[in-house]
Amino acid sequence: MNALLPLAARILISAIFVQGALGKIFGWSGQAAYMQSHGLPLVAPLLAAALIIESVGVLCLLTGFAARLAATVMFLYLVAVSVLLHDFWAAPPASAGMLQTHFMKNMGIAGGLLLLAAHGPGRWAPAATPPPSVPASRPGSPLSSSRSPPGS
C-alpha cells in the first residue's frame, strides 16, 4: 500500500499542472493579459516557457523519468509564479484574500514538489532509474562482519 502513495501524490500534483498547461493552450490571450496586468515583460516567451515547464514536468512526474530534476524545476517555477502573480501583500483588500489563497495553495504544492525532489518518484514509476544496488558482502570483504551471528 505504501508503494502506491508516491504514485498517488505524483498524479495529484500533476493534475494542477495539466490544468495550467491546458489553460495556456486554449486561453493563451487571457493568460498573456493576466501576466501583462502584473507588469511582466516578455510575456510571450515567458508564457511559452511556462507551458513547456508544465507539460514536460507533468510527463516526467507521471513516468518517473528525471522526476527529481523535474520536481526541482517545477518547484522553482511555482515559487516564482506565486511571488510574481499572486502578490497578495501588494493587492487591494478586495482581492488580497483570493490571491493569498492561491499563493498558499501554491506553497503547499511546492512542498509536495520538494518531497519528490528529495525522495524521488517511488517504486511505481515506469521510467525511473532504480537506486544503485549495494554490493553484496563476501566473507573476508570489508563489508562482512567478522563476528558470527548469535546461535551459530
C-alpha positions as CSV (number, residue, x, y, z in Angstrom):
1,M,0.0,0.0,0.0
2,N,2.8,2.5,0.9
3,A,4.3,1.9,-2.5
4,L,1.2,3.4,-4.1
5,L,1.2,6.6,-2.1
6,P,4.1,8.3,-4.1
7,L,2.2,7.4,-7.3
8,A,-1.0,9.0,-6.0
9,A,1.0,12.1,-4.9
10,R,2.5,12.4,-8.4
11,I,-0.9,12.1,-10.0
12,L,-2.5,14.7,-7.7
13,I,0.4,17.2,-8.0
14,S,0.4,16.7,-11.8
15,A,-3.3,17.5,-12.1
16,I,-2.9,21.2,-11.3
17,F,-0.1,21.5,-13.9
18,V,-2.2,19.7,-16.6
19,Q,-5.0,22.2,-15.9
20,G,-2.5,25.1,-16.1
21,A,-1.0,23.8,-19.4
22,L,-4.4,23.4,-21.0
23,G,-5.3,26.9,-19.8
24,K,-2.3,28.2,-21.6
25,I,-3.0,26.2,-24.8
26,F,-6.7,27.1,-25.0
27,G,-6.6,30.5,-23.3
28,W,-3.3,32.0,-24.4
29,S,-4.5,35.6,-24.8
30,G,-6.2,35.6,-21.4
31,Q,-3.1,34.2,-19.7
32,A,-1.0,36.8,-21.5
33,A,-3.3,39.6,-20.5
34,Y,-3.1,38.5,-16.8
35,M,0.7,38.5,-17.0
36,Q,0.7,41.9,-18.6
37,S,-1.6,43.3,-15.9
38,H,1.1,42.3,-13.4
39,G,3.7,44.2,-15.4
40,L,5.7,41.3,-16.6
41,P,8.0,41.9,-19.6
42,L,8.5,39.4,-22.5
43,V,5.1,37.8,-21.9
44,A,5.0,35.5,-25.0
45,P,8.4,33.9,-24.3
46,L,7.6,33.6,-20.5
47,L,4.3,32.0,-21.3
48,A,5.9,29.6,-23.7
49,A,8.5,28.6,-21.1
50,A,5.7,28.1,-18.6
51,L,3.8,25.8,-21.0
52,I,7.0,23.8,-21.6
53,I,7.8,23.5,-17.9
54,E,4.3,22.4,-17.0
55,S,3.9,20.0,-19.9
56,V,7.3,18.3,-19.8
57,G,7.2,18.4,-16.0
58,V,3.9,16.5,-15.8
59,L,5.3,13.9,-18.2
60,C,8.4,13.5,-16.0
61,L,6.4,13.3,-12.8
62,L,4.0,10.7,-14.1
63,T,6.5,8.4,-15.8
64,G,9.3,8.9,-13.2
65,F,11.8,9.8,-15.9
66,A,14.0,12.6,-14.4
67,A,11.3,13.1,-11.8
68,R,13.7,14.7,-9.2
69,L,15.0,17.2,-11.7
70,A,11.5,18.0,-13.0
71,A,10.2,18.4,-9.5
72,T,13.1,20.8,-8.7
73,V,12.4,22.9,-11.8
74,M,8.7,22.9,-11.2
75,F,9.3,24.0,-7.6
76,L,11.4,27.0,-8.7
77,Y,8.9,27.9,-11.4
78,L,5.9,27.7,-9.0
79,V,7.6,29.8,-6.3
80,A,8.5,32.5,-8.9
81,V,4.9,32.4,-10.4
82,S,3.4,32.7,-6.9
83,V,5.6,35.7,-5.9
84,L,5.0,37.5,-9.2
85,L,1.4,36.8,-9.9
86,H,-0.2,36.1,-6.5
87,D,1.3,39.0,-4.6
88,F,-1.4,39.4,-2.0
89,W,0.7,41.6,0.1
90,A,0.6,44.3,-2.6
91,A,-3.1,43.8,-3.6
92,P,-6.1,45.9,-2.7
93,P,-8.1,44.4,0.2
94,A,-10.9,43.3,-2.2
95,S,-8.6,40.8,-4.0
96,A,-5.9,40.2,-1.3
97,G,-7.8,37.2,0.2
98,M,-8.2,35.4,-3.1
99,L,-4.6,36.0,-4.0
100,Q,-3.4,34.8,-0.6
101,T,-5.4,31.6,-1.0
102,H,-3.8,31.0,-4.4
103,F,-0.4,31.8,-3.0
104,M,-0.7,29.4,-0.1
105,K,-2.2,26.7,-2.3
106,N,0.9,27.0,-4.5
107,M,3.2,26.8,-1.5
108,G,1.5,23.5,-0.5
109,I,2.1,22.2,-4.0
110,A,5.7,23.4,-3.8
111,G,6.1,21.4,-0.6
112,G,5.0,18.3,-2.4
113,L,7.4,19.0,-5.2
114,L,10.2,19.4,-2.7
115,L,9.4,16.0,-1.3
116,L,9.5,14.5,-4.8
117,A,12.8,16.2,-5.5
118,A,14.3,14.9,-2.2
119,H,12.9,11.3,-2.2
120,G,12.2,10.6,-5.9
121,P,9.1,9.2,-7.6
122,G,8.9,5.9,-5.6
123,R,8.7,2.3,-6.8
124,W,5.7,2.8,-9.1
125,A,7.5,4.9,-11.7
126,P,7.9,3.1,-15.0
127,A,10.8,5.2,-16.4
128,A,12.5,5.8,-13.1
129,T,16.1,4.6,-12.8
130,P,16.5,2.1,-10.0
131,P,18.5,3.2,-7.0
132,P,22.1,2.0,-7.1
133,S,22.5,-1.5,-5.7
134,V,24.6,-2.2,-2.6
135,P,27.3,-4.6,-3.3
136,A,26.8,-8.0,-1.6
137,S,29.2,-8.7,1.2
138,R,31.5,-11.6,0.8
139,P,33.3,-13.4,3.7
140,G,36.5,-11.6,4.3
141,S,35.5,-8.4,2.5
142,P,35.4,-5.1,4.3
143,L,31.6,-5.2,4.2
144,S,31.3,-8.5,6.0
145,S,31.2,-8.8,9.8
146,S,34.0,-10.7,11.5
147,R,31.6,-12.0,14.1
148,S,29.3,-14.9,13.6
149,P,25.6,-14.4,14.2
150,P,24.3,-15.4,17.6
151,G,23.4,-19.1,17.8
152,S,25.7,-20.3,15.1
